Amino acid sequence: MQLIRRITDSDFIGDASEFMETITRYASRGVLVDDRFYVAMMYMSKINLYKLPGGGIDEGEEIRDAFLREIKEETGYEAEIIYELGYVEEHKNKNNFMQHSYCFVAKAHSRVSNGMLTESEAEIGMIVEWMTFEKALEAMNSSEINCNDYSTKFMIVREKAILEKAVEVLANLNGRGIFEECKGADENDKG
C-alpha cells in the first residue's frame, strides 16, 4: 500500500516532524459510496464533527474484513471494497500514540440493520449522513477550523486526506469507466 499522509505534531504546532517507531494501533477505514456517488459521513452530534466509517482492527482480523465490519456496525450497510487507497500514519508524540490506518473505498449495497454502535459512539450521537464529496470536504474543512482538541485535530486531518485521495482516485476511475461497472443498477433506499 502507498502512503497517503503522515500526520505529526508539526502539522499543528510547527515544530520539526518527529516520527514514532512503534505502532500503537492498527485501524481500517475509508470512504463508503452509494449508487448516487454520495459518501457516508458519520456525524457525531454531541461534538458537532464528522468522520468516515472505520475503526480498530481486531486481533487476527484481516484489514479488508475490518473495514467491512466497521461499515456494517456504523452504517448498517453491507458493502464491497472497490479500491485500495493506501495508508495514513498519525504520530501523536504528545500522547505517545501512533496509529496506522489502512484506507479503502467501498460501495454500499443493501442496508441490513440500523448499525451496532459502541457505547461511546452512541454517547456522542453518531449517525450516518449521506452527502456529496463536495459537502463532505466542506464539513471536514469547517471541523478543521473549529477544532481545538489535540487528538481530534489528527482525526480531522486524516479524514480530509482520505477524502481528498478518494476524490482523486474515483475521478480517474470514473473517467476510465471503471466506476460505472461498480455502481450497479439498483438504487438503495437511504432513508
N, C-alpha and C positions, 0 to 999 in steps of 0.2 A: 504494500500500500504506500501511496505517496503522502508526504507531509502536506497538510493544508495550512496549518498555522501553529507556531509555538507562542504561547502567551506567558509573559513573565511580569514580575513586579514593575519592570521598566516601562511597560505599556501604560502604567498609571502614575508612577512617581518619578519617571525619567532617569533613574539610576541605570548603570550598566546591567545588561541581561545576565542573570545567573541561572544556569540550568542545573536541575537536580538530577542525580544519577538513578535513584531508586523510585520505581513507580509504586505509588500507594494504592491506587485504584484503577481498574480497567472498566471501561464503560462502552456501551454500544448505543448509538443514537443517530438521528438524521431527519431527513425530510420525507414526509408522507404526503403523496399527492392523490387526488381523486380524478375522475373522468373529465372534470371541467378544468383540470390543471390548477386547482386550488390546493393550498398547502394547509395541513393541520397544525395549528398552533395551540399549545397548552397554555391557557390563561389562568393565572394564579390571582384570583380576585382579591384576596386579603392583602397581598403586597403589590397589586396592580402591575404585574410583569408578565411577559410571555416567554415561553421556552419551546423547544422542539421536543417531540417524543423521544424518550430514551432514558437510560439509567445504567446502573451497575450490572456487570456480568457475574452471574452466579458461578460458584466453583464447578468446574467440569463442563460448563455450558459453552457451546460454540458461539462466536461473535455474531454471526448472522441470526442464529436462533434467539440470542438475547435481544436483538433489535426487534424482531418479530413479536417476541413475548411482551416487550415493553409497549409496543404499539397496541397490542390487544388489551393489556392491562390499563393503559392510559386513555385510549380512544374507543375501545370496544370493537375495533375492526380487525378482520383477517386481512393480511396483506402479503405481497411478494416483493422481494428485493429486485429492483431492476438496474441498479447501478451502484458500484463501489466508489465512493468519493475520495477516501483517504483517511487520515487520522489527524487529530488535534492533541497537542500536549499543553497542559496547564501546569506551570511551575510556580506554585504558591509558596514562595520561600518564607513569607511571614507566618504561614500556618504549617510549614514543613510538610506539605502535601502536594504530590504530583499525580495528576490524573491523565490517563492516556485513553482517548475516546476514538473508537473506530466509527466511521461515518458512512452512511448509505443513503440512497434514495429508494423508497418503496412506493408501490401503487396499492391503494386501498381497494379491497374487493367488497365483501359483504360485512355489514355490521352484525356481530353475533351477540353483543352484550352492551351494557352501559359502561363497561370498564370495571376494573377491580383496583381502585386506588389504594395506596398505602395509607396508613393513618395520618402521616404527616402531609401527604398530598391532599387528602380530604380536608384537613385542618386549614390549609391555605386556599381552599375553594377552587381547586384545579378542575377546569373543564376544557373540552376541545372546542375550538372555534376555527372554521374553515374560511380562508381568505386568499386573495391573490398574493403572488410573490411580492408585488409592489407594496401592498398593505402590510405584509409580514415584515418586510425590511423597514418600513416606516415605524412599525411598532417596536422593533429592536432599536432603531435609532433614537426614538423617544425614551425608551428604557435606559439606554446608554447615557443620555444627557442627564436624566433624573436620578440615577443610582449613585449612592454614596457608600454602599456596603462593599467591603473588600472582596469577599468570595463571590458575591453576586455579580460584580464587575467582570470577573473571569467568565462566568456563565454567559453573560450577555455578549461579550466579545467572541466567545466560542460559537454561540448560536448564530451570530451575524456572519462569521466566517464560513460556517457550514451552509447557510442560506445563499450567500454570495457564490460559493463554489457550485452549489446545485443549480443556480440560475445559469451560470456559465455552461455547465455540462449539459443541462436539459435543452438549452437553446441550440447547442451544437447537435445533440441527438435529434431534436425535432427538425432541424434543418436538413438532416440526412434521412428523415422519415422513420427513424428507429423508434422514437417515442410513440408515434401513431400506432405501431404494432402492439405496444404495451397498453394502450388506452382501453381497448375492449369496446363492446357495443352497448352494454347496459349502463344506464345512468343510476348511480347509487343514491338512495334516499339518505340525505344527511340530516334529517330532522331531529 
